[in-house]
Amino acid sequence: GQLGVRVPDTVERAFGRALPCAFDLRTGPVTTGSGEVTIKAPGSFGAALSRNMPDRCRIEATLQFTRGTKACGLMLRSDDDFDKTYYIRLEPQAQRLVFDLWPRQRAEVPFMAELERTVKLQADVPVRLKVFIDGSVGVVYVNGEVAMNFRLYNLPAGNWGVFVKEGEACFRNFSISTI
C-alpha cells in the first residue's frame, strides 16, 4: 500500500523539557481559550504568536480547517510585527505543503524553491504537524505520512505561532519542548 514516515523514537524522547505556550501577540480575527486558537479570516489574514522560539526545539499542533480555506499552518522565527517570518503552509486547494519566507526575495515565486510536498488535505479533518528545529536545520512531519526538510538561514531568532490566510481554522494540542 502506502509508505509513511515518522520521527525516530530516540529523537522524540530527546525533546522532553516542555515549555509554556501562550499566544499573546495577535493580528486579525483571532480567539483563544480552552487550549485552542481559532482564526476566522475568510477574506484576510489572521495569526497568533507565542513568545521566543528556542534554537533547538520540537513544536507540535493539530489543526482543522474549513472548506474553502486558502492556506493555514505554522509560523517560525517571526518578529513581533508579523513582518518577517518563515511559514510552514498547508494549501488545501493545491493539496500541498510548502515552506516559505516572508518577505520573499523574488515576489513572483509562490514559495521557496523545491520546498513543496504533496499531502492529502480534507476540510474538517484534523492535521497533525510536528516540527523539529536544530539551529538552521528543520524538518516537518505531517500526519506521519509526509516529511520535508528545510533551512532557516535568513531569520536567526523569533517567535512561533499559527496563521490562516483567507479561511478558517482551529488549532489545538499545542506543545513546544526542548532538549
C-alpha positions as CSV (number, residue, x, y, z in Angstrom):
1,G,0.0,0.0,0.0
2,Q,1.4,3.2,1.3
3,L,4.7,4.3,2.7
4,G,4.7,6.7,5.7
5,V,7.4,8.5,7.6
6,R,7.7,9.0,11.4
7,V,10.1,10.6,13.8
8,P,12.6,8.2,15.2
9,D,11.9,7.3,18.9
10,T,15.3,8.5,20.0
11,V,14.6,12.0,18.6
12,E,11.1,12.1,20.2
13,R,12.5,11.2,23.6
14,A,15.3,13.8,23.4
15,F,12.8,16.7,23.4
16,G,11.5,16.1,26.9
17,R,11.5,19.6,28.5
18,A,8.1,21.2,27.9
19,L,7.9,25.0,27.6
20,P,4.8,27.2,28.1
21,C,2.6,28.1,25.1
22,A,0.8,31.5,25.4
23,F,-0.4,33.2,22.3
24,D,-0.3,36.8,23.4
25,L,0.7,38.5,20.1
26,R,-2.2,38.6,17.6
27,T,-3.3,40.1,14.3
28,G,-6.7,39.8,12.7
29,P,-9.8,37.8,13.9
30,V,-8.2,35.5,16.5
31,T,-9.8,34.0,19.6
32,T,-8.1,31.9,22.2
33,G,-9.4,29.8,25.1
34,S,-9.6,26.2,26.4
35,G,-6.3,25.3,24.8
36,E,-7.4,26.3,21.4
37,V,-6.7,29.2,18.9
38,T,-9.4,29.8,16.4
39,I,-8.8,32.1,13.4
40,K,-11.7,33.2,11.2
41,A,-10.3,35.2,8.4
42,P,-12.5,34.5,5.3
43,G,-11.1,37.4,3.3
44,S,-8.0,38.3,5.1
45,F,-5.0,37.1,7.2
46,G,-5.1,36.2,10.9
47,A,-2.2,35.0,13.2
48,A,-1.3,34.4,16.8
49,L,2.3,34.2,18.1
50,S,3.8,32.6,21.2
51,R,6.9,34.2,22.5
52,N,10.5,33.3,21.7
53,M,11.2,30.0,20.0
54,P,14.4,28.2,21.2
55,D,17.2,27.5,18.8
56,R,16.6,23.7,19.3
57,C,13.0,22.7,19.8
58,R,10.1,20.5,18.8
59,I,6.7,22.2,18.1
60,E,3.5,20.2,17.7
61,A,0.0,21.2,16.9
62,T,-3.2,19.8,15.4
63,L,-5.2,22.0,13.1
64,Q,-8.6,21.6,11.4
65,F,-9.6,24.0,8.6
66,T,-12.9,24.6,6.9
67,R,-13.8,24.2,3.3
68,G,-12.5,27.0,1.0
69,T,-9.5,27.9,3.3
70,K,-6.6,29.0,1.0
71,A,-3.8,28.5,3.5
72,C,-3.0,27.7,7.2
73,G,-0.2,26.4,9.3
74,L,2.7,27.4,11.5
75,M,4.9,30.4,11.6
76,L,8.6,30.1,12.7
77,R,11.0,32.8,13.9
78,S,8.5,35.6,13.3
79,D,9.1,39.1,14.5
80,D,6.6,40.8,16.9
81,D,5.1,42.8,14.0
82,F,4.4,39.8,11.7
83,D,6.6,41.4,9.0
84,K,9.3,38.8,8.8
85,T,8.6,35.0,9.3
86,Y,9.0,31.5,7.9
87,Y,5.8,29.7,7.0
88,I,5.0,26.0,7.1
89,R,2.0,26.4,5.0
90,L,-0.8,23.9,4.1
91,E,-2.6,24.8,0.9
92,P,-5.7,22.6,0.8
93,Q,-6.9,23.6,-2.7
94,A,-3.5,22.6,-4.1
95,Q,-3.2,19.5,-1.8
96,R,0.3,20.6,-0.8
97,L,2.7,21.5,2.0
98,V,5.2,24.3,1.3
99,F,7.9,26.2,3.2
100,D,8.1,29.9,2.6
101,L,9.9,33.0,3.8
102,W,8.3,36.5,4.1
103,P,9.3,38.9,2.7
104,R,10.3,36.9,-0.3
105,Q,13.4,37.7,-2.2
106,R,11.6,37.2,-5.5
107,A,7.9,38.1,-5.4
108,E,7.0,36.0,-8.5
109,V,7.9,32.8,-6.7
110,P,5.0,31.5,-4.6
111,F,7.2,29.6,-2.1
112,M,10.9,28.6,-1.6
113,A,12.2,26.6,-4.5
114,E,11.9,22.8,-4.2
115,L,10.2,23.0,-0.8
116,E,6.9,21.6,-1.7
117,R,5.3,18.2,-0.9
118,T,2.0,16.7,-1.9
119,V,-0.2,15.9,1.1
120,K,-3.8,14.8,1.3
121,L,-5.8,17.6,2.9
122,Q,-9.5,17.5,3.6
123,A,-11.7,20.1,5.2
124,D,-12.9,19.4,8.8
125,V,-10.3,16.5,9.1
126,P,-7.6,17.1,11.7
127,V,-4.0,17.5,10.5
128,R,-1.1,16.8,12.9
129,L,2.1,18.8,12.5
130,K,5.4,18.0,14.2
131,V,8.3,20.4,13.6
132,F,11.9,19.8,14.8
133,I,14.4,22.7,14.7
134,D,18.1,22.5,15.4
135,G,19.8,25.8,14.6
136,S,19.3,26.4,10.9
137,V,18.0,22.9,10.2
138,G,14.4,22.0,10.3
139,V,12.1,19.1,9.4
140,V,8.3,19.0,9.5
141,Y,6.2,15.8,9.6
142,V,2.5,15.8,8.5
143,N,0.2,13.1,9.9
144,G,3.1,10.6,10.0
145,E,2.8,10.4,6.2
146,V,4.9,13.2,4.7
147,A,8.2,14.8,5.8
148,M,10.0,17.9,4.4
149,N,13.4,19.2,5.4
150,F,14.2,22.9,5.2
151,R,16.8,25.5,6.3
152,L,16.3,28.7,8.4
153,Y,19.2,31.0,7.4
154,N,17.7,34.4,7.0
155,L,15.9,34.8,10.3
156,P,18.1,33.6,13.2
157,A,15.6,34.1,16.0
158,G,12.0,35.0,16.7
159,N,8.6,33.7,17.8
160,W,6.5,30.8,16.7
161,G,2.8,30.7,16.0
162,V,-0.2,29.8,13.8
163,F,-1.9,31.5,10.9
164,V,-4.8,31.4,8.4
165,K,-5.0,33.1,5.1
166,E,-8.4,33.5,3.6
167,G,-10.3,30.9,5.6
168,E,-10.9,29.5,9.0
169,A,-9.0,27.0,11.2
170,C,-8.9,25.8,14.7
171,F,-5.5,24.9,16.3
172,R,-5.2,22.7,19.4
173,N,-2.9,20.2,21.1
174,F,0.0,22.6,21.2
175,S,3.3,21.8,22.6
176,I,6.8,23.2,22.4
177,S,9.7,21.4,24.0
178,T,13.4,21.4,24.0
179,I,16.3,19.2,25.0
